[in-house]
Amino acid sequence: MALPGESLARRGVPIVNYDNVPVVRADRAVLTDARLREGIVRGVQRTGWIVLEDTPGRIVANLIIRGGKHSMTVEIRYGSGSFSIDYRDSHNLNYGTGPSGPVIHPTYNKDVKRLLDAINAGLQGI
């Protein structure tokens, strides 16, 4: 018999994308796109993600977990003082379509939220 939390952990949850997250620094500095990129790359690297593509205004990053058993890829678009993180691909994370849109294993949303927090920290530190 499964514990109550076990069945919930395996069920897909809606994918959380972060759209047009404003960059608000404590010192109120406005960052150029080059500085936005620098802070985003710092956040990506701090959390163990790997930059796969890096073009002006767009970074594609990948996280491999459990020795390659699972992976996730996101697209990070940035410019004009904001950035977005959107699902791009995954491997072995139970991606599918639910009644209200795409669903995935809860680990995806947790790791992307950690990435979001690391990017925000990286943007504060530049």
DRENTORKOL-3810 file (N, C-alpha, C; in nm, 4 decimals):
REM DRENTORKOL-3810
@n.u->0.0845; n.v->-0.1186; n.w->0.0000; ca.u->0.0000; ca.v->0.0000; ca.w->0.0000; c.u->0.0885; c.v->0.1242; c.w->0.0000
@n.u->0.0578; n.v->0.2187; n.w->-0.0861; ca.u->0.1365; ca.v->0.3414; ca.w->-0.0976; c.u->0.0957; c.v->0.4404; c.w->0.0108
@n.u->0.1923; n.v->0.5142; n.w->0.0566; ca.u->0.1640; ca.v->0.6220; ca.w->0.1500; c.u->0.0963; c.v->0.7355; c.w->0.0740
@n.u->0.0180; n.v->0.8198; n.w->0.1417; ca.u->-0.0534; ca.v->0.9265; ca.w->0.0719; c.u->0.0378; c.v->1.0163; c.w->-0.0111
@n.u->0.1539; n.v->1.0507; n.w->0.0382; ca.u->0.2452; ca.v->1.1388; ca.w->-0.0344; c.u->0.3100; c.v->1.0726; c.w->-0.1535
@n.u->0.3213; n.v->0.9395; n.w->-0.1530; ca.u->0.3878; ca.v->0.8701; ca.w->-0.2623; c.u->0.3096; c.v->0.8799; c.w->-0.3924
@n.u->0.1806; n.v->0.8582; n.w->-0.3885; ca.u->0.1028; ca.v->0.8642; ca.w->-0.5124; c.u->0.0988; c.v->1.0069; c.w->-0.5661
@n.u->0.0942; n.v->1.1048; n.w->-0.4797; ca.u->0.0930; ca.v->1.2436; ca.w->-0.5222; c.u->0.2255; c.v->1.2813; c.w->-0.5874
@n.u->0.3363; n.v->1.2317; n.w->-0.5343; ca.u->0.4678; ca.v->1.2667; ca.w->-0.5879; c.u->0.4865; c.v->1.2156; c.w->-0.7300
@n.u->0.4214; n.v->1.1092; n.w->-0.7669; ca.u->0.4369; ca.v->1.0514; ca.w->-0.9001; c.u->0.3414; c.v->1.1127; c.w->-1.0020
@n.u->0.2383; n.v->1.1739; n.w->-0.9569; ca.u->0.1375; ca.v->1.2323; ca.w->-1.0453; c.u->0.1939; c.v->1.3594; c.w->-1.1079
@n.u->0.1593; n.v->1.3820; n.w->-1.2344; ca.u->0.2052; ca.v->1.5028; ca.w->-1.3006; c.u->0.1383; c.v->1.6264; c.w->-1.2439
@n.u->0.2132; n.v->1.7346; n.w->-1.2408; ca.u->0.1611; ca.v->1.8639; ca.w->-1.1969; c.u->0.1758; c.v->1.9612; c.w->-1.3143
@n.u->0.0948; n.v->2.0660; n.w->-1.3180; ca.u->0.1079; ca.v->2.1631; ca.w->-1.4275; c.u->0.2483; c.v->2.2240; c.w->-1.4313
@n.u->0.3007; n.v->2.2398; n.w->-1.5505; ca.u->0.4324; ca.v->2.3028; ca.w->-1.5681; c.u->0.4210; c.v->2.4505; c.w->-1.5335
@n.u->0.5159; n.v->2.4994; n.w->-1.4540; ca.u->0.5209; ca.v->2.6404; ca.w->-1.4182; c.u->0.6279; c.v->2.7077; c.w->-1.5030
@n.u->0.5864; n.v->2.8027; n.w->-1.5855; ca.u->0.6784; ca.v->2.8882; ca.w->-1.6597; c.u->0.6803; c.v->3.0238; c.w->-1.5904
@n.u->0.7898; n.v->3.0936; n.w->-1.6028; ca.u->0.8032; ca.v->3.2266; ca.w->-1.5433; c.u->0.8171; c.v->3.3267; c.w->-1.6574
@n.u->0.7140; n.v->3.4086; n.w->-1.6766; ca.u->0.7113; ca.v->3.5007; ca.w->-1.7896; c.u->0.7330; c.v->3.6448; c.w->-1.7454
@n.u->0.8252; n.v->3.7098; n.w->-1.8134; ca.u->0.8541; ca.v->3.8521; ca.w->-1.7927; c.u->0.8759; c.v->3.8872; c.w->-1.6458
@n.u->0.9673; n.v->3.8134; n.w->-1.5834; ca.u->1.0024; ca.v->3.8396; ca.w->-1.4434; c.u->1.0836; c.v->3.9694; c.w->-1.4409
@n.u->1.0355; n.v->4.0719; n.w->-1.3710; ca.u->1.1113; ca.v->4.1978; ca.w->-1.3687; c.u->1.2386; c.v->4.1845; c.w->-1.2853
@n.u->1.3432; n.v->4.2490; n.w->-1.3326; ca.u->1.4691; ca.v->4.2518; ca.w->-1.2578; c.u->1.4653; c.v->4.3753; c.w->-1.1704
@n.u->1.4538; n.v->4.3530; n.w->-1.0400; ca.u->1.4480; ca.v->4.4631; ca.w->-0.9444; c.u->1.5652; c.v->4.4451; c.w->-0.8480
@n.u->1.6626; n.v->4.5317; n.w->-0.8616; ca.u->1.7802; ca.v->4.5248; ca.w->-0.7749; c.u->1.7614; c.v->4.6137; c.w->-0.6534
@n.u->1.8263; n.v->4.5752; n.w->-0.5447; ca.u->1.8165; ca.v->4.6532; ca.w->-0.4211; c.u->1.8661; c.v->4.7964; c.w->-0.4426
@n.u->1.9680; n.v->4.8138; n.w->-0.5292; ca.u->2.0218; ca.v->4.9475; ca.w->-0.5543; c.u->1.9487; c.v->5.0201; c.w->-0.6676
@n.u->1.8424; n.v->4.9587; n.w->-0.7188; ca.u->1.7590; ca.v->5.0137; ca.w->-0.8255; c.u->1.8330; c.v->5.0357; c.w->-0.9574
@n.u->1.9486; n.v->4.9751; n.w->-0.9732; ca.u->2.0252; ca.v->4.9886; ca.w->-1.0970; c.u->1.9496; c.v->4.9215; c.w->-1.2109
@n.u->1.9545; n.v->4.9837; n.w->-1.3266; ca.u->1.8958; ca.v->4.9260; ca.w->-1.4470; c.u->2.0092; c.v->4.8561; c.w->-1.5216
@n.u->1.9899; n.v->4.7280; n.w->-1.5521; ca.u->2.0952; ca.v->4.6497; ca.w->-1.6145; c.u->2.0806; c.v->4.6474; c.w->-1.7664
@n.u->2.1936; n.v->4.6571; n.w->-1.8339; ca.u->2.1943; ca.v->4.6393; ca.w->-1.9785; c.u->2.1667; c.v->4.4917; c.w->-2.0082
@n.u->2.1358; n.v->4.4634; n.w->-2.1341; ca.u->2.1135; ca.v->4.3235; ca.w->-2.1713; c.u->2.2395; c.v->4.2395; c.w->-2.1470
@n.u->2.3572; n.v->4.2974; n.w->-2.1687; ca.u->2.4824; ca.v->4.2238; ca.w->-2.1439; c.u->2.4961; c.v->4.1882; c.w->-1.9960
@n.u->2.4580; n.v->4.2800; n.w->-1.9087; ca.u->2.4649; ca.v->4.2526; ca.w->-1.7637; c.u->2.3554; c.v->4.1537; c.w->-1.7228
@n.u->2.2375; n.v->4.1625; n.w->-1.7848; ca.u->2.1323; ca.v->4.0635; ca.w->-1.7594; c.u->2.1854; c.v->3.9241; c.w->-1.7929
@n.u->2.2474; n.v->3.9108; n.w->-1.9101; ca.u->2.3038; ca.v->3.7832; ca.w->-1.9516; c.u->2.4046; c.v->3.7334; c.w->-1.8492
@n.u->2.4931; n.v->3.8200; n.w->-1.8039; ca.u->2.5951; ca.v->3.7823; ca.w->-1.7070; c.u->2.5321; c.v->3.7279; c.w->-1.5782
@n.u->2.4325; n.v->3.7964; n.w->-1.5264; ca.u->2.3656; ca.v->3.7512; ca.w->-1.4042; c.u->2.2903; c.v->3.6204; c.w->-1.4238
@n.u->2.2290; n.v->3.6044; n.w->-1.5391; ca.u->2.1564; ca.v->3.4796; ca.w->-1.5688; c.u->2.2538; c.v->3.3635; c.w->-1.5771
@n.u->2.3647; n.v->3.3820; n.w->-1.6486; ca.u->2.4633; ca.v->3.2739; ca.w->-1.6607; c.u->2.5197; c.v->3.2374; c.w->-1.5231
@n.u->2.5426; n.v->3.3351; n.w->-1.4383; ca.u->2.5886; ca.v->3.3057; ca.w->-1.3008; c.u->2.4882; c.v->3.2172; c.w->-1.2282
@n.u->2.3621; n.v->3.2520; n.w->-1.2367; ca.u->2.2581; ca.v->3.1728; ca.w->-1.1710; c.u->2.2498; c.v->3.0324; c.w->-1.2265
@n.u->2.2599; n.v->3.0202; n.w->-1.3583; ca.u->2.2570; ca.v->2.8886; ca.w->-1.4225; c.u->2.3710; c.v->2.8026; c.w->-1.3692
@n.u->2.4893; n.v->2.8577; n.w->-1.3665; ca.u->2.6069; ca.v->2.7817; ca.w->-1.3238; c.u->2.6036; c.v->2.7471; c.w->-1.1747
@n.u->2.5497; n.v->2.8351; n.w->-1.0924; ca.u->2.5427; ca.v->2.8097; ca.w->-0.9475; c.u->2.4562; c.v->2.6896; c.w->-0.9129
@n.u->2.3598; n.v->2.6594; n.w->-0.9969; ca.u->2.2658; ca.v->2.5529; ca.w->-0.9653; c.u->2.2947; c.v->2.4228; c.w->-1.0395
@n.u->2.4087; n.v->2.4175; n.w->-1.1094; ca.u->2.4470; ca.v->2.2944; ca.w->-1.1764; c.u->2.3886; c.v->2.2758; c.w->-1.3154
@n.u->2.3160; n.v->2.3742; n.w->-1.3637; ca.u->2.2649; ca.v->2.3685; ca.w->-1.5005; c.u->2.3812; c.v->2.3956; c.w->-1.5961
@n.u->2.3674; n.v->2.3523; n.w->-1.7200; ca.u->2.4695; ca.v->2.3720; ca.w->-1.8228; c.u->2.4090; c.v->2.4569; c.w->-1.9344
@n.u->2.4833; n.v->2.5582; n.w->-1.9772; ca.u->2.4387; ca.v->2.6410; ca.w->-2.0895; c.u->2.4632; c.v->2.5630; c.w->-2.2184
@n.u->2.3558; n.v->2.5343; n.w->-2.2921; ca.u->2.3668; ca.v->2.4636; ca.w->-2.4200; c.u->2.3760; c.v->2.5598; c.w->-2.5376
@n.u->2.3017; n.v->2.6696; n.w->-2.5293; ca.u->2.3009; ca.v->2.7710; ca.w->-2.6347; c.u->2.3024; c.v->2.9079; c.w->-2.5677
@n.u->2.3762; n.v->3.0002; n.w->-2.6279; ca.u->2.3864; ca.v->3.1347; ca.w->-2.5728; c.u->2.3908; c.v->3.2329; c.w->-2.6898
@n.u->2.2762; n.v->3.2913; n.w->-2.7199; ca.u->2.2657; ca.v->3.3906; ca.w->-2.8261; c.u->2.2060; c.v->3.5170; c.w->-2.7651
@n.u->2.2242; n.v->3.6320; n.w->-2.8276; ca.u->2.1711; ca.v->3.7554; ca.w->-2.7692; c.u->2.0209; c.v->3.7437; c.w->-2.7382
@n.u->1.9877; n.v->3.7675; n.w->-2.6125; ca.u->1.8491; ca.v->3.7652; ca.w->-2.5683; c.u->1.7941; c.v->3.6271; c.w->-2.5353
@n.u->1.8773; n.v->3.5231; n.w->-2.5492; ca.u->1.8257; ca.v->3.3864; ca.w->-2.5305; c.u->1.9361; c.v->3.2916; c.w->-2.4848
@n.u->1.9058; n.v->3.2153; n.w->-2.3812; ca.u->1.9952; ca.v->3.1110; ca.w->-2.3303; c.u->1.9129; c.v->2.9835; c.w->-2.3170
@n.u->1.9684; n.v->2.8725; n.w->-2.3620; ca.u->1.9065; ca.v->2.7420; ca.w->-2.3414; c.u->1.9947; c.v->2.6688; c.w->-2.2407
@n.u->1.9328; n.v->2.6203; n.w->-2.1329; ca.u->2.0073; ca.v->2.5543; ca.w->-2.0261; c.u->1.9476; c.v->2.4170; c.w->-1.9978
@n.u->2.0343; n.v->2.3261; n.w->-1.9547; ca.u->1.9959; ca.v->2.1874; ca.w->-1.9307; c.u->2.0458; c.v->2.1439; c.w->-1.7938
@n.u->1.9639; n.v->2.0656; n.w->-1.7250; ca.u->2.0032; ca.v->2.0065; ca.w->-1.5970; c.u->1.9886; c.v->1.8556; c.w->-1.6083
@n.u->2.0962; n.v->1.7854; n.w->-1.5773; ca.u->2.0961; ca.v->1.6396; ca.w->-1.5768; c.u->2.0972; c.v->1.5961; c.w->-1.4314
@n.u->2.0045; n.v->1.5078; n.w->-1.3942; ca.u->1.9964; ca.v->1.4630; ca.w->-1.2549; c.u->1.9996; c.v->1.3109; c.w->-1.2488
@n.u->2.0390; n.v->1.2625; n.w->-1.1328; ca.u->2.0472; ca.v->1.1188; ca.w->-1.1062; c.u->2.1313; c.v->1.0454; c.w->-1.2106
@n.u->2.2512; n.v->1.1017; n.w->-1.2340; ca.u->2.3453; ca.v->1.0354; ca.w->-1.3228; c.u->2.2992; c.v->1.0212; c.w->-1.4658
@n.u->2.2149; n.v->1.1091; n.w->-1.5109; ca.u->2.1678; ca.v->1.1055; ca.w->-1.6482; c.u->2.0349; c.v->1.0341; c.w->-1.6669
@n.u->1.9792; n.v->0.9830; n.w->-1.5580; ca.u->1.8504; ca.v->0.9137; ca.w->-1.5675; c.u->1.7377; c.v->1.0113; c.w->-1.6049
@n.u->1.7498; n.v->1.1352; n.w->-1.5602; ca.u->1.6494; ca.v->1.2380; ca.w->-1.5866; c.u->1.7199; c.v->1.3644; c.w->-1.6356
@n.u->1.6512; n.v->1.4410; n.w->-1.7179; ca.u->1.7049; ca.v->1.5714; ca.w->-1.7580; c.u->1.5907; c.v->1.6652; c.w->-1.7926
@n.u->1.6225; n.v->1.7935; n.w->-1.7881; ca.u->1.5252; ca.v->1.8968; ca.w->-1.8226; c.u->1.5980; c.v->2.0098; c.w->-1.8934
@n.u->1.5301; n.v->2.0708; n.w->-1.9884; ca.u->1.5875; ca.v->2.1809; ca.w->-2.0650; c.u->1.4888; c.v->2.2969; c.w->-2.0642
@n.u->1.5415; n.v->2.4165; n.w->-2.0405; ca.u->1.4589; ca.v->2.5371; ca.w->-2.0404; c.u->1.5183; c.v->2.6398; c.w->-2.1364
@n.u->1.4324; n.v->2.7293; n.w->-2.1806; ca.u->1.4761; ca.v->2.8438; ca.w->-2.2599; c.u->1.4574; c.v->2.9676; c.w->-2.1738
@n.u->1.5631; n.v->3.0466; n.w->-2.1632; ca.u->1.5591; ca.v->3.1700; ca.w->-2.0844; c.u->1.5726; c.v->3.2859; c.w->-2.1827
@n.u->1.4680; n.v->3.3658; n.w->-2.1943; ca.u->1.4709; ca.v->3.4844; ca.w->-2.2794; c.u->1.4842; c.v->3.6066; c.w->-2.1892
@n.u->1.5635; n.v->3.7038; n.w->-2.2328; ca.u->1.5852; ca.v->3.8215; ca.w->-2.1495; c.u->1.6004; c.v->3.9467; c.w->-2.2352
@n.u->1.5719; n.v->4.0599; n.w->-2.1728; ca.u->1.5865; ca.v->4.1899; ca.w->-2.2369; c.u->1.4940; c.v->4.2914; c.w->-2.1738
@n.u->1.5283; n.v->4.4175; n.w->-2.1894; ca.u->1.4451; ca.v->4.5284; ca.w->-2.1394; c.u->1.4098; c.v->4.5138; c.w->-1.9915
@n.u->1.5055; n.v->4.4684; n.w->-1.9118; ca.u->1.4855; ca.v->4.4645; ca.w->-1.7673; c.u->1.4018; c.v->4.3495; c.w->-1.7143
@n.u->1.3837; n.v->4.2439; n.w->-1.7932; ca.u->1.3092; ca.v->4.1281; ca.w->-1.7443; c.u->1.3621; c.v->4.0012; c.w->-1.8108
@n.u->1.3165; n.v->3.8869; n.w->-1.7596; ca.u->1.3532; ca.v->3.7592; ca.w->-1.8199; c.u->1.2387; c.v->3.6608; c.w->-1.8023
@n.u->1.2403; n.v->3.5573; n.w->-1.8851; ca.u->1.1388; ca.v->3.4518; ca.w->-1.8798; c.u->1.2086; c.v->3.3170; c.w->-1.8819
@n.u->1.1516; n.v->3.2194; n.w->-1.8125; ca.u->1.2015; ca.v->3.0820; ca.w->-1.8145; c.u->1.0855; c.v->2.9942; c.w->-1.8603
@n.u->1.1070; n.v->2.9226; n.w->-1.9704; ca.u->1.0016; ca.v->2.8391; ca.w->-2.0275; c.u->1.0509; c.v->2.6968; c.w->-2.0501
@n.u->0.9612; n.v->2.6021; n.w->-2.0286; ca.u->0.9890; ca.v->2.4611; ca.w->-2.0560; c.u->1.0257; c.v->2.4446; c.w->-2.2026
@n.u->1.1266; n.v->2.3631; n.w->-2.2280; ca.u->1.1613; ca.v->2.3315; ca.w->-2.3667; c.u->1.1581; c.v->2.1809; c.w->-2.3923
@n.u->1.2138; n.v->2.1011; n.w->-2.2973; ca.u->1.2196; ca.v->1.9568; ca.w->-2.3191; c.u->1.2521; c.v->1.8884; c.w->-2.1858
@n.u->1.2289; n.v->1.7587; n.w->-2.1816; ca.u->1.2669; ca.v->1.6803; ca.w->-2.0633; c.u->1.2824; c.v->1.5347; c.w->-2.1044
@n.u->1.3504; n.v->1.4612; n.w->-2.0200; ca.u->1.3680; ca.v->1.3172; ca.w->-2.0406; c.u->1.3341; c.v->1.2448; c.w->-1.9111
@n.u->1.2433; n.v->1.1509; n.w->-1.9195; ca.u->1.2075; ca.v->1.0645; ca.w->-1.8071; c.u->1.1494; c.v->1.1419; c.w->-1.6876
@n.u->1.0735; n.v->1.2475; n.w->-1.7163; ca.u->1.0067; ca.v->1.3246; ca.w->-1.6108; c.u->0.8549; c.v->1.3229; c.w->-1.6274
@n.u->0.8046; n.v->1.2237; n.w->-1.6979; ca.u->0.6607; ca.v->1.2008; ca.w->-1.7124; c.u->0.5855; c.v->1.3198; c.w->-1.7726
@n.u->0.6478; n.v->1.3848; n.w->-1.8710; ca.u->0.5803; ca.v->1.4942; ca.w->-1.9403; c.u->0.4564; c.v->1.4399; c.w->-2.0120
@n.u->0.3482; n.v->1.5138; n.w->-2.0040; ca.u->0.2260; ca.v->1.4734; ca.w->-2.0712; c.u->0.1279; c.v->1.5889; c.w->-2.0765
@n.u->0.0097; n.v->1.5597; n.w->-2.1226; ca.u->-0.0946; ca.v->1.6608; ca.w->-2.1318; c.u->-0.2036; c.v->1.6290; c.w->-2.0309
@n.u->-0.2323; n.v->1.7257; n.w->-1.9454; ca.u->-0.3390; ca.v->1.7119; ca.w->-1.8468; c.u->-0.4619; c.v->1.7871; c.w->-1.8928
@n.u->-0.5654; n.v->1.7881; n.w->-1.8114; ca.u->-0.6901; ca.v->1.8545; ca.w->-1.8493; c.u->-0.6744; c.v->2.0060; c.w->-1.8716
@n.u->-0.5739; n.v->2.0680; n.w->-1.8076; ca.u->-0.5570; ca.v->2.2126; ca.w->-1.8251; c.u->-0.4223; c.v->2.2475; c.w->-1.8881
@n.u->-0.3592; n.v->2.1514; n.w->-1.9561; ca.u->-0.2331; ca.v->2.1804; ca.w->-2.0241; c.u->-0.1237; c.v->2.0819; c.w->-1.9874
@n.u->0.0004; n.v->2.1150; n.w->-2.0235; ca.u->0.1124; ca.v->2.0242; ca.w->-1.9997; c.u->0.1360; c.v->1.9973; c.w->-1.8509
@n.u->0.1710; n.v->1.8717; n.w->-1.8200; ca.u->0.2045; ca.v->1.8318; ca.w->-1.6832; c.u->0.3393; c.v->1.7610; c.w->-1.6841
@n.u->0.4012; n.v->1.7546; n.w->-1.5659; ca.u->0.5335; ca.v->1.6946; ca.w->-1.5520; c.u->0.5538; c.v->1.6528; c.w->-1.4072
@n.u->0.6566; n.v->1.5747; n.w->-1.3828; ca.u->0.6904; ca.v->1.5339; ca.w->-1.2462; c.u->0.7193; c.v->1.6592; c.w->-1.1628
@n.u->0.6784; n.v->1.6634; n.w->-1.0365; ca.u->0.6982; ca.v->1.7823; ca.w->-0.9524; c.u->0.8443; c.v->1.8268; c.w->-0.9392
@n.u->0.9380; n.v->1.7368; n.w->-0.9575; ca.u->1.0797; ca.v->1.7720; ca.w->-0.9497; c.u->1.1151; c.v->1.8834; c.w->-1.0482
@n.u->1.0531; n.v->1.8817; n.w->-1.1653; ca.u->1.0817; ca.v->1.9845; ca.w->-1.2657; c.u->1.0544; c.v->2.1238; c.w->-1.2091
@n.u->0.9349; n.v->2.1451; n.w->-1.1549; ca.u->0.9001; ca.v->2.2775; ca.w->-1.1023; c.u->0.9911; c.v->2.3185; c.w->-0.9870
@n.u->1.0290; n.v->2.2242; n.w->-0.9022; ca.u->1.1185; ca.v->2.2555; ca.w->-0.7904; c.u->1.2553; c.v->2.3002; c.w->-0.8414
@n.u->1.3100; n.v->2.2280; n.w->-0.9398; ca.u->1.4417; ca.v->2.2637; ca.w->-0.9924; c.u->1.4385; c.v->2.3947; c.w->-1.0697
@n.u->1.3311; n.v->2.4217; n.w->-1.1409; ca.u->1.3205; ca.v->2.5478; ca.w->-1.2137; c.u->1.3024; c.v->2.6637; c.w->-1.1158
@n.u->1.2314; n.v->2.6419; n.w->-1.0065; ca.u->1.2182; ca.v->2.7479; ca.w->-0.9047; c.u->1.3539; c.v->2.7783; c.w->-0.8413
@n.u->1.4339; n.v->2.6739; n.w->-0.8159; ca.u->1.5699; ca.v->2.6959; ca.w->-0.7651; c.u->1.6532; c.v->2.7750; c.w->-0.8664
@n.u->1.6353; n.v->2.7446; n.w->-0.9939; ca.u->1.7047; ca.v->2.8193; ca.w->-1.0981; c.u->1.6608; c.v->2.9653; c.w->-1.0975
@n.u->1.5318; n.v->2.9901; n.w->-1.0891; ca.u->1.4793; ca.v->3.1263; ca.w->-1.0822; c.u->1.5422; c.v->3.2026; c.w->-0.9656
@n.u->1.5441; n.v->3.1408; n.w->-0.8482; ca.u->1.6021; ca.v->3.2069; ca.w->-0.7306; c.u->1.7503; c.v->3.2345; c.w->-0.7487
@n.u->1.8231; n.v->3.1404; n.w->-0.8115; ca.u->1.9668; ca.v->3.1591; ca.w->-0.8344; c.u->1.9922; c.v->3.2696; c.w->-0.9361
@n.u->1.9073; n.v->3.2782; n.w->-1.0379; ca.u->1.9225; ca.v->3.3870; ca.w->-1.1364; c.u->1.8980; c.v->3.5205; c.w->-1.0686
@n.u->1.7930; n.v->3.5301; n.w->-0.9875; ca.u->1.7663; ca.v->3.6560; ca.w->-0.9159; c.u->1.8836; c.v->3.6940; c.w->-0.8265
@n.u->1.9426; n.v->3.5958; n.w->-0.7580; ca.u->2.0604; ca.v->3.6218; ca.w->-0.6740; c.u->2.1781; c.v->3.6659; c.w->-0.7607
@n.u->2.1972; n.v->3.5998; n.w->-0.8751; ca.u->2.3054; ca.v->3.6368; ca.w->-0.9652; c.u->2.2903; c.v->3.7784; c.w->-1.0184
@n.u->2.1684; n.v->3.8192; n.w->-1.0425; ca.u->2.1442; ca.v->3.9550; ca.w->-1.0922; c.u->2.1670; c.v->4.0599; c.w->-0.9844
@n.u->2.1495; n.v->4.0216; n.w->-0.8592; ca.u->2.1769; ca.v->4.1162; ca.w->-0.7494; c.u->2.3267; c.v->4.1339; c.w->-0.7301
@n.u->2.4045; n.v->4.0318; n.w->-0.7656; ca.u->2.5481; ca.v->4.0332; ca.w->-0.7370; c.u->2.6362; c.v->4.0931; c.w->-0.8445
@n.u->2.5778; n.v->4.1438; n.w->-0.9525; ca.u->2.6630; ca.v->4.1992; ca.w->-1.0576; c.u->2.6591; c.v->4.3509; c.w->-1.0583
END
